[in-house]
Amino acid sequence: MKKLMVLMLLMAIIGSIGAAETESFHFIDYLKQLRKPEKPQIVDDAVIFTASSSYRRVGIAFAHEGFGKIYWFRRFMVPNEQAGPWVKDKPPSDLYIDSGIFFYIFTIPEDLKYDLEYRLIIDGLWVKDPLNPDYRIDPASGISKSVVSIPYIKRPDSPNRGPEGTLTFTYYASPGETVTVAGSFNRWDPYMYELKEISPGRYTLSLYLPPGTYQYAFFHRGERHLDPNNPVRVYTREGKAANEAAVK
C-alpha cells in the first residue's frame, strides 16, 4: 500500500509540474522537504520560487524581459496524511491536498552574468517578493525589484555544431525508425522536423536558425528523449528537462 501511495504521489506531483522526465525529481524532492514557502533557492541550474497558496493567484515577471511576460505559479500537492498543520479545513477524504505552497521553476539562462531582478503579481497587485529580503529600488521609477544573485555558470561547448548558422541534431536508433526533433525553435511541435537516416541506425538533421540559444528534445516511438551526446541539460519554463544548444 505504501509503495502504491508513493507512486501515486509522484504521478500527481509530476502532473502538477508538467514534467515527465526523471530529471525533474530533484525539484520534487526539494519541494517535499519544505514546511512552508521560503525565499528563492538555487537548485542546480534553476531557481525555485515559492509563495503561499492562500493567495488566489501568484505570478512572476523578470526585469531582463522588461516585465513584459508573466509566468504563473503552480500549486504543490501532497498526500493528505503528510499535510502539515498550516493546512486547514481540508476534507480527510481527499487523497491529495494543497501543501500550502505555490511554486515556479526558473531555468538560469546560459552564461548569465547579472543578478536576477523580478517582481511578483499577487492577487492582481505588483509587489516585491515578501519572502525575499534582497531587493533594490530603481532610481528612475522608484519601483522596488526583488533580487536573486546568480552564480556564473559556464556550460561546455555544444556538440550540435554544423555549418555556420545551423544546429545539427544526431540520434541513434534501430534502422528504419522515425525520429523527430522539437524545441523552442518550433514551439515544441514533435511532428514538424524528421531526421534522415544517413546510415543504418544513424539519424541527422541540420536546421538553419537565427543566432540564439535553443532548447530541444528528440521524439522516438511516441516518447520524448534527451540527447545523450549533449551534457548541457536545462529545464523549460514548464519544468521539463531538455537539452540546450546555441547558434552563434
GULUMGU-916340 format. One record per residue (C-alpha): residue number from 1; z negated, y, x. Coordinates in nm, 4 decimals, always signed. Layout:
N
<atom votor="NUM" up="Z" north="Y" east="X"/>
...
//
This chain:
248
<atom votor="1" up="+0.0000" north="+0.0000" east="+0.0000"/>
<atom votor="2" up="-0.0891" north="+0.2411" east="+0.2822"/>
<atom votor="3" up="+0.2457" north="+0.1744" east="+0.4550"/>
<atom votor="4" up="+0.4259" north="+0.2453" east="+0.1291"/>
<atom votor="5" up="+0.2336" north="+0.5702" east="+0.0853"/>
<atom votor="6" up="+0.3220" north="+0.6815" east="+0.4406"/>
<atom votor="7" up="+0.6902" north="+0.6019" east="+0.3857"/>
<atom votor="8" up="+0.6945" north="+0.7920" east="+0.0565"/>
<atom votor="9" up="+0.5188" north="+1.0843" east="+0.2233"/>
<atom votor="10" up="+0.7832" north="+1.1046" east="+0.4959"/>
<atom votor="11" up="+1.0615" north="+1.0879" east="+0.2384"/>
<atom votor="12" up="+0.9047" north="+1.3659" east="+0.0334"/>
<atom votor="13" up="+0.8424" north="+1.5899" east="+0.3328"/>
<atom votor="14" up="+1.1855" north="+1.5323" east="+0.4818"/>
<atom votor="15" up="+1.3379" north="+1.6177" east="+0.1465"/>
<atom votor="16" up="+1.1399" north="+1.9397" east="+0.1453"/>
<atom votor="17" up="+1.2532" north="+2.0296" east="+0.4960"/>
<atom votor="18" up="+1.6099" north="+1.9240" east="+0.4214"/>
<atom votor="19" up="+1.6470" north="+1.7163" east="+0.7386"/>
<atom votor="20" up="+1.7450" north="+1.3523" east="+0.7645"/>
<atom votor="21" up="+1.7169" north="+1.3163" east="+1.1407"/>
<atom votor="22" up="+1.4070" north="+1.1707" east="+1.3030"/>
<atom votor="23" up="+1.4110" north="+1.4638" east="+1.5489"/>
<atom votor="24" up="+1.2566" north="+1.6734" east="+1.2710"/>
<atom votor="25" up="+0.9470" north="+1.4512" east="+1.2520"/>
<atom votor="26" up="+0.7614" north="+1.6501" east="+1.5183"/>
<atom votor="27" up="+0.7836" north="+1.9543" east="+1.2908"/>
<atom votor="28" up="+0.6334" north="+1.7392" east="+1.0151"/>
<atom votor="29" up="+0.3546" north="+1.6315" east="+1.2498"/>
<atom votor="30" up="+0.2751" north="+1.9943" east="+1.3283"/>
<atom votor="31" up="+0.2637" north="+2.0950" east="+0.9610"/>
<atom votor="32" up="+0.0496" north="+1.7933" east="+0.8694"/>
<atom votor="33" up="-0.2245" north="+1.8998" east="+1.1088"/>
<atom votor="34" up="-0.2583" north="+2.2473" east="+0.9605"/>
<atom votor="35" up="-0.5581" north="+2.3071" east="+0.7385"/>
<atom votor="36" up="-0.4300" north="+2.6456" east="+0.6292"/>
<atom votor="37" up="-0.1448" north="+2.8872" east="+0.7112"/>
<atom votor="38" up="-0.1675" north="+3.0453" east="+1.0551"/>
<atom votor="39" up="+0.0130" north="+3.2818" east="+1.2915"/>
<atom votor="40" up="+0.3648" north="+3.1771" east="+1.4053"/>
<atom votor="41" up="+0.3713" north="+2.8954" east="+1.6594"/>
<atom votor="42" up="+0.6447" north="+2.7920" east="+1.9048"/>
<atom votor="43" up="+0.7169" north="+2.4190" east="+1.8810"/>
<atom votor="44" up="+0.9781" north="+2.3005" east="+2.1296"/>
<atom votor="45" up="+1.2774" north="+2.5331" east="+2.0795"/>
<atom votor="46" up="+1.1762" north="+2.6645" east="+1.7377"/>
<atom votor="47" up="+0.9237" north="+2.8996" east="+1.5816"/>
<atom votor="48" up="+0.7347" north="+2.7749" east="+1.2769"/>
<atom votor="49" up="+0.6252" north="+3.0463" east="+1.0358"/>
<atom votor="50" up="+0.3704" north="+2.9710" east="+0.7640"/>
<atom votor="51" up="+0.2265" north="+3.1564" east="+0.4673"/>
<atom votor="52" up="+0.0005" north="+3.0840" east="+0.1740"/>
<atom votor="53" up="+0.1750" north="+2.9127" east="-0.1153"/>
<atom votor="54" up="-0.0478" north="+3.1093" east="-0.3523"/>
<atom votor="55" up="+0.2309" north="+3.3682" east="-0.3343"/>
<atom votor="56" up="+0.5181" north="+3.3280" east="-0.5771"/>
<atom votor="57" up="+0.7844" north="+3.3594" east="-0.3051"/>
<atom votor="58" up="+0.7958" north="+3.4363" east="+0.0663"/>
<atom votor="59" up="+1.0992" north="+3.5269" east="+0.2755"/>
<atom votor="60" up="+1.1626" north="+3.6442" east="+0.6298"/>
<atom votor="61" up="+1.4218" north="+3.8769" east="+0.7868"/>
<atom votor="62" up="+1.4851" north="+3.9469" east="+1.1563"/>
<atom votor="63" up="+1.5454" north="+4.2679" east="+1.3483"/>
<atom votor="64" up="+1.8237" north="+4.1131" east="+1.5608"/>
<atom votor="65" up="+2.0168" north="+4.0639" east="+1.2351"/>
<atom votor="66" up="+1.9404" north="+4.4166" east="+1.1192"/>
<atom votor="67" up="+1.7116" north="+4.2742" east="+0.8497"/>
<atom votor="68" up="+2.0337" north="+4.2092" east="+0.6612"/>
<atom votor="69" up="+1.9637" north="+3.8475" east="+0.5605"/>
<atom votor="70" up="+1.6567" north="+3.6914" east="+0.4016"/>
<atom votor="71" up="+1.5545" north="+3.3303" east="+0.4715"/>
<atom votor="72" up="+1.3193" north="+3.1809" east="+0.2143"/>
<atom votor="73" up="+1.0151" north="+2.9722" east="+0.2960"/>
<atom votor="74" up="+0.9701" north="+2.6227" east="+0.1516"/>
<atom votor="75" up="+0.6644" north="+2.4538" east="+0.0088"/>
<atom votor="76" up="+0.4977" north="+2.1812" east="+0.2180"/>
<atom votor="77" up="+0.3834" north="+1.8862" east="+0.0072"/>
<atom votor="78" up="+0.1118" north="+1.6302" east="+0.0909"/>
<atom votor="79" up="-0.0262" north="+1.3183" east="-0.0802"/>
<atom votor="80" up="-0.2827" north="+1.4079" east="-0.3426"/>
<atom votor="81" up="-0.5600" north="+1.2240" east="-0.1571"/>
<atom votor="82" up="-0.5009" north="+1.4286" east="+0.1605"/>
<atom votor="83" up="-0.5158" north="+1.7699" east="-0.0013"/>
<atom votor="84" up="-0.7838" north="+1.9971" east="+0.1366"/>
<atom votor="85" up="-1.0469" north="+2.1944" east="-0.0542"/>
<atom votor="86" up="-0.8221" north="+2.5023" east="-0.0532"/>
<atom votor="87" up="-0.6028" north="+2.3347" east="-0.3168"/>
<atom votor="88" up="-0.7444" north="+2.3854" east="-0.6632"/>
<atom votor="89" up="-0.6643" north="+2.2867" east="-1.0215"/>
<atom votor="90" up="-0.4206" north="+2.0067" east="-0.9333"/>
<atom votor="91" up="-0.3950" north="+1.7066" east="-1.1695"/>
<atom votor="92" up="-0.5160" north="+1.3889" east="-0.9899"/>
<atom votor="93" up="-0.2214" north="+1.2025" east="-1.1393"/>
<atom votor="94" up="+0.0229" north="+1.3948" east="-0.9196"/>
<atom votor="95" up="+0.1420" north="+1.1773" east="-0.6290"/>
<atom votor="96" up="+0.2290" north="+1.4762" east="-0.4101"/>
<atom votor="97" up="+0.0790" north="+1.8197" east="-0.4424"/>
<atom votor="98" up="+0.1087" north="+2.1581" east="-0.2829"/>
<atom votor="99" up="-0.0681" north="+2.1690" east="+0.0558"/>
<atom votor="100" up="-0.1271" north="+2.5406" east="+0.0168"/>
<atom votor="101" up="+0.1367" north="+2.6182" east="+0.2806"/>
<atom votor="102" up="+0.4837" north="+2.7752" east="+0.2702"/>
<atom votor="103" up="+0.6883" north="+2.7321" east="+0.5900"/>
<atom votor="104" up="+1.0094" north="+2.8403" east="+0.7601"/>
<atom votor="105" up="+1.1550" north="+2.6966" east="+1.0835"/>
<atom votor="106" up="+1.3490" north="+2.9373" east="+1.3068"/>
<atom votor="107" up="+1.5641" north="+2.7940" east="+1.5874"/>
<atom votor="108" up="+1.5367" north="+3.0064" east="+1.9012"/>
<atom votor="109" up="+1.8869" north="+3.1318" east="+1.9941"/>
<atom votor="110" up="+2.0335" north="+3.0278" east="+2.3272"/>
<atom votor="111" up="+1.9116" north="+3.2374" east="+2.6231"/>
<atom votor="112" up="+1.7080" north="+3.4692" east="+2.4018"/>
<atom votor="113" up="+1.5517" north="+3.7282" east="+2.6337"/>
<atom votor="114" up="+1.3720" north="+3.9587" east="+2.3947"/>
<atom votor="115" up="+1.0752" north="+3.9471" east="+2.1627"/>
<atom votor="116" up="+1.1460" north="+3.8218" east="+1.8129"/>
<atom votor="117" up="+1.0820" north="+4.1011" east="+1.5634"/>
<atom votor="118" up="+1.0649" north="+4.0277" east="+1.1925"/>
<atom votor="119" up="+0.9276" north="+4.1319" east="+0.8551"/>
<atom votor="120" up="+0.8193" north="+3.9231" east="+0.5589"/>
<atom votor="121" up="+0.9093" north="+3.9675" east="+0.1941"/>
<atom votor="122" up="+0.6068" north="+3.8590" east="-0.0080"/>
<atom votor="123" up="+0.6481" north="+3.8620" east="-0.3850"/>
<atom votor="124" up="+0.9197" north="+4.1240" east="-0.3541"/>
<atom votor="125" up="+0.7388" north="+4.3543" east="-0.1087"/>
<atom votor="126" up="+0.8428" north="+4.4106" east="+0.2547"/>
<atom votor="127" up="+0.5373" north="+4.3734" east="+0.4805"/>
<atom votor="128" up="+0.4399" north="+4.2803" east="+0.8339"/>
<atom votor="129" up="+0.3071" north="+3.9269" east="+0.8710"/>
<atom votor="130" up="-0.0611" north="+3.9337" east="+0.7630"/>
<atom votor="131" up="-0.1306" north="+3.6251" east="+0.9789"/>
<atom votor="132" up="+0.0232" north="+3.7671" east="+1.2983"/>
<atom votor="133" up="-0.1881" north="+4.0295" east="+1.4786"/>
<atom votor="134" up="+0.1038" north="+4.1220" east="+1.7059"/>
<atom votor="135" up="+0.3258" north="+4.3990" east="+1.5735"/>
<atom votor="136" up="+0.4867" north="+4.7254" east="+1.6754"/>
<atom votor="137" up="+0.5812" north="+5.0377" east="+1.4853"/>
<atom votor="138" up="+0.9377" north="+5.1631" east="+1.5018"/>
<atom votor="139" up="+0.9091" north="+5.5253" east="+1.6219"/>
<atom votor="140" up="+1.2187" north="+5.6319" east="+1.4306"/>
<atom votor="141" up="+1.1419" north="+5.4806" east="+1.0908"/>
<atom votor="142" up="+0.7663" north="+5.4267" east="+1.1099"/>
<atom votor="143" up="+0.8173" north="+5.0698" east="+0.9880"/>
<atom votor="144" up="+0.5769" north="+4.8034" east="+1.1167"/>
<atom votor="145" up="+0.7503" north="+4.4941" east="+1.2572"/>
<atom votor="146" up="+0.5714" north="+4.1706" east="+1.3432"/>
<atom votor="147" up="+0.6452" north="+4.0304" east="+1.6898"/>
<atom votor="148" up="+0.6614" north="+3.6843" east="+1.8462"/>
<atom votor="149" up="+0.7017" north="+3.6724" east="+2.2256"/>
<atom votor="150" up="+0.9728" north="+3.4158" east="+2.3020"/>
<atom votor="151" up="+0.9703" north="+3.2351" east="+2.6384"/>
<atom votor="152" up="+1.3023" north="+3.2391" east="+2.8220"/>
<atom votor="153" up="+1.4869" north="+2.9145" east="+2.7522"/>
<atom votor="154" up="+1.7674" north="+2.8217" east="+2.9904"/>
<atom votor="155" up="+1.9683" north="+2.5392" east="+2.8442"/>
<atom votor="156" up="+2.2045" north="+2.3215" east="+3.0505"/>
<atom votor="157" up="+2.5799" north="+2.3754" east="+3.0532"/>
<atom votor="158" up="+2.7637" north="+2.2291" east="+2.7574"/>
<atom votor="159" up="+2.9743" north="+1.9130" east="+2.8105"/>
<atom votor="160" up="+3.2205" north="+2.0376" east="+2.5476"/>
<atom votor="161" up="+3.4355" north="+2.2354" east="+2.7868"/>
<atom votor="162" up="+3.8079" north="+2.2183" east="+2.7288"/>
<atom votor="163" up="+4.0933" north="+2.4686" east="+2.7573"/>
<atom votor="164" up="+3.9811" north="+2.8305" east="+2.7538"/>
<atom votor="165" up="+3.8735" north="+2.9411" east="+2.4074"/>
<atom votor="166" up="+3.8128" north="+2.5878" east="+2.2809"/>
<atom votor="167" up="+3.5404" north="+2.3337" east="+2.2213"/>
<atom votor="168" up="+3.6313" north="+1.9707" east="+2.2876"/>
<atom votor="169" up="+3.4451" north="+1.7031" east="+2.0925"/>
<atom votor="170" up="+3.4356" north="+1.3391" east="+2.2069"/>
<atom votor="171" up="+3.2880" north="+1.0428" east="+2.0221"/>
<atom votor="172" up="+3.2874" north="+0.6691" east="+2.0983"/>
<atom votor="173" up="+3.3015" north="+0.4037" east="+1.8254"/>
<atom votor="174" up="+3.4848" north="+0.0843" east="+1.7375"/>
<atom votor="175" up="+3.8656" north="+0.1089" east="+1.7336"/>
<atom votor="176" up="+4.0327" north="+0.2079" east="+1.4086"/>
<atom votor="177" up="+3.7436" north="+0.4131" east="+1.2710"/>
<atom votor="178" up="+3.7376" north="+0.7536" east="+1.1024"/>
<atom votor="179" up="+3.5254" north="+1.0125" east="+1.2843"/>
<atom votor="180" up="+3.4922" north="+1.3762" east="+1.1860"/>
<atom votor="181" up="+3.3039" north="+1.6760" east="+1.3229"/>
<atom votor="182" up="+3.1443" north="+1.9616" east="+1.1311"/>
<atom votor="183" up="+2.9385" north="+2.2599" east="+1.2267"/>
<atom votor="184" up="+2.8625" north="+2.6256" east="+1.1916"/>
<atom votor="185" up="+3.2316" north="+2.6948" east="+1.2612"/>
<atom votor="186" up="+3.3431" north="+2.5420" east="+0.9275"/>
<atom votor="187" up="+3.0341" north="+2.5771" east="+0.7071"/>
<atom votor="188" up="+2.9422" north="+2.2141" east="+0.7809"/>
<atom votor="189" up="+3.2368" north="+2.0659" east="+0.5908"/>
<atom votor="190" up="+3.2340" north="+1.6965" east="+0.7008"/>
<atom votor="191" up="+3.5940" north="+1.6329" east="+0.5941"/>
<atom votor="192" up="+3.7893" north="+1.9202" east="+0.7490"/>
<atom votor="193" up="+3.8241" north="+1.8107" east="+1.1134"/>
<atom votor="194" up="+3.9047" north="+1.4488" east="+1.2005"/>
<atom votor="195" up="+3.9000" north="+1.3345" east="+1.5631"/>
<atom votor="196" up="+4.2035" north="+1.1483" east="+1.7009"/>
<atom votor="197" up="+4.1701" north="+0.8089" east="+1.8669"/>
<atom votor="198" up="+4.3370" north="+0.8750" east="+2.2033"/>
<atom votor="199" up="+4.2395" north="+0.5348" east="+2.3447"/>
<atom votor="200" up="+4.0708" north="+0.2309" east="+2.1863"/>
<atom votor="201" up="+3.7327" north="+0.3496" east="+2.0616"/>
<atom votor="202" up="+3.7551" north="+0.6996" east="+2.2139"/>
<atom votor="203" up="+3.7967" north="+0.9875" east="+1.9667"/>
<atom votor="204" up="+3.8507" north="+1.3506" east="+2.0623"/>
<atom votor="205" up="+3.9359" north="+1.6859" east="+1.9107"/>
<atom votor="206" up="+3.9745" north="+2.0352" east="+2.0580"/>
<atom votor="207" up="+3.9246" north="+2.3405" east="+1.8383"/>
<atom votor="208" up="+4.0212" north="+2.6970" east="+1.9223"/>
<atom votor="209" up="+3.7271" north="+2.9169" east="+1.8289"/>
<atom votor="210" up="+3.6212" north="+3.2790" east="+1.8862"/>
<atom votor="211" up="+3.3657" north="+3.3349" east="+2.1647"/>
<atom votor="212" up="+3.0168" north="+3.2454" east="+2.0492"/>
<atom votor="213" up="+2.7588" north="+2.9700" east="+2.0165"/>
<atom votor="214" up="+2.8165" north="+2.6921" east="+1.7641"/>
<atom votor="215" up="+2.6109" north="+2.4088" east="+1.6186"/>
<atom votor="216" up="+2.7758" north="+2.0791" east="+1.5311"/>
<atom votor="217" up="+2.7307" north="+1.7106" east="+1.4465"/>
<atom votor="218" up="+2.9580" north="+1.4085" east="+1.4029"/>
<atom votor="219" up="+3.0118" north="+1.2106" east="+1.0822"/>
<atom votor="220" up="+3.0911" north="+0.8400" east="+1.1054"/>
<atom votor="221" up="+3.0784" north="+0.5787" east="+0.8269"/>
<atom votor="222" up="+2.9133" north="+0.8273" east="+0.5942"/>
<atom votor="223" up="+2.6285" north="+0.9077" east="+0.8322"/>
<atom votor="224" up="+2.5511" north="+1.2122" east="+1.0420"/>
<atom votor="225" up="+2.5234" north="+1.1581" east="+1.4195"/>
<atom votor="226" up="+2.4235" north="+1.3786" east="+1.7106"/>
<atom votor="227" up="+2.6335" north="+1.3916" east="+2.0278"/>
<atom votor="228" up="+2.4692" north="+1.1544" east="+2.2805"/>
<atom votor="229" up="+2.6605" north="+1.3273" east="+2.5632"/>
<atom votor="230" up="+2.5203" north="+1.6716" east="+2.4852"/>
<atom votor="231" up="+2.1492" north="+1.7191" east="+2.5684"/>
<atom votor="232" up="+2.1406" north="+2.0605" east="+2.4003"/>
<atom votor="233" up="+1.9779" north="+1.9914" east="+2.0654"/>
<atom votor="234" up="+1.8665" north="+2.2584" east="+1.8231"/>
<atom votor="235" up="+1.7688" north="+2.2825" east="+1.4595"/>
<atom votor="236" up="+1.9713" north="+2.4505" east="+1.1902"/>
<atom votor="237" up="+1.8094" north="+2.7005" east="+0.9593"/>
<atom votor="238" up="+1.7797" north="+2.4167" east="+0.7098"/>
<atom votor="239" up="+1.5711" north="+2.2178" east="+0.9612"/>
<atom votor="240" up="+1.8434" north="+1.9658" east="+1.0501"/>
<atom votor="241" up="+1.8935" north="+1.8511" east="+1.4078"/>
<atom votor="242" up="+2.2293" north="+1.9484" east="+1.5616"/>
<atom votor="243" up="+2.3979" north="+1.9877" east="+1.8976"/>
<atom votor="244" up="+2.4933" north="+2.3267" east="+2.0347"/>
<atom votor="245" up="+2.7850" north="+2.4396" east="+2.2492"/>
<atom votor="246" up="+2.9333" north="+2.7757" east="+2.3455"/>
<atom votor="247" up="+3.2809" north="+2.9232" east="+2.3756"/>
<atom votor="248" up="+3.2862" north="+3.1887" east="+2.6484"/>
//
